[in-house]
Amino acid sequence: MNIPSSILTLLLGIGLTLVSLWYGQNHGLMPVAASEEAAHIDGLFNAMMTISVGLFLLVQGVIVYSAIKFRRRPGELGDGAAIEGNVPLEILWTAIPAAIVLWISIYSFEIYNEMGGFDPAANGAHAMHSMPSGKGSAMAATMPGMNDAKDNRIAALGVGASPANQGKAAAVNVNVLGLQYAWIFTYPEANVTSGELHVPVGKEVQLNMNAQDVIHAVWIPQLRLKQDVIPGTPTQLRFTTNKVGNYPLRCAELCGGYHGSMVTRMIVHTPEEYDTWIASQQQATQAQAEVVKQTIAMNPANLSTSNYLAPYAKEMGVKPDTIAHLHHEMSEMNMSSIASATK
């Protein structure tokens, strides 16, 4: 029984569509999604993958069919039929890709706008960073209406707050400095500095980024976010994580010979664990400051042996009465020396 070509074409089209839809949603090419913004990016990627698989199967199917159907048979010595063109077909295969590209462009625009990419400065004062004076600051253009001599603040580039959160401050602000070949993360509200990015799950985070030397790029695949870090031009990323875990944070811009080693981690804590981490870092910072203060304030050259050893008596297991006895003997020795010198 011969199946009409129209029905066969319809069945092939349905099969091609089902295969494309299935693979577009089950390709497994993306890492775990660890942010609310990742769902937007994954939706766009899945749509593009579905269209790409459908077009690939269609084009390759036509090629394979044509290679079999129109192959040269044994004994055929003549040329094939002269076909100069088909205007309706050419219009069709031009209009379909054009419509697909236009649809993807509009879809991408909507997603980027929903993530805050087209208006990162809409956060008002929260999207403004004070630029340090010196090298690099002259490269940045000031905002209209600002006094160049008095105010070097400029609007940050990158992904800002979503339209629903514009004008609202992020729950956590982190200043990020990129330099060859490391990342430095500073929490200004807590006075904490770290070589790793620590954030609480479920709370909006804003990274305020600058580069010290060359262009770097913050890339966290699990967040589906990547942003250049440019000397003299502040950039930012604003996101909300939704999964606790450790995720790699890489530099995605070739920044020198050791670019490949510019890798650190983003650690997503529960809110309670994050508060505990902040408290522990503050205690460590305070303890280090006290050690530095004591080191600077004390000059061992001006201390006697007993006074120099007094702070370490407990660690060495020396009892207080032993120190007192040592003080007494040292005083008697000093008095004897003075008496001998005056005779």
GIZI-V717029 format. One line per field, one symbol per residue. ss: DSSP state (h for helix, s for strand, l for the rest). A space follows every 50 residues. Layout:
ss = ???
//
This chain:
ss = llllhhhhhhhhhhhhhhhhhhhhhlllllllllsllhhhhhhhhhhhhh hhhhhhhhhhhhhhhhhhhlllllllllllllllllhhhhhhhhhhhhhh hhhhhhhhhhhhhhlllllhhhhhhhhsslllllllhhhlllllllllll lllsslssllllhhhllllllssssssssllssssssllllsssllssss lllssssssssllllssssshhhlssssssslslssssssslllssssss slllllllhhhlssssssslhhhhhhhhhhhhhhhhhhhhhhhhhhhllh hhllhhhhhhllhhhhlllhhhhhhhhhhhhhhhhhhhhhhhl
//
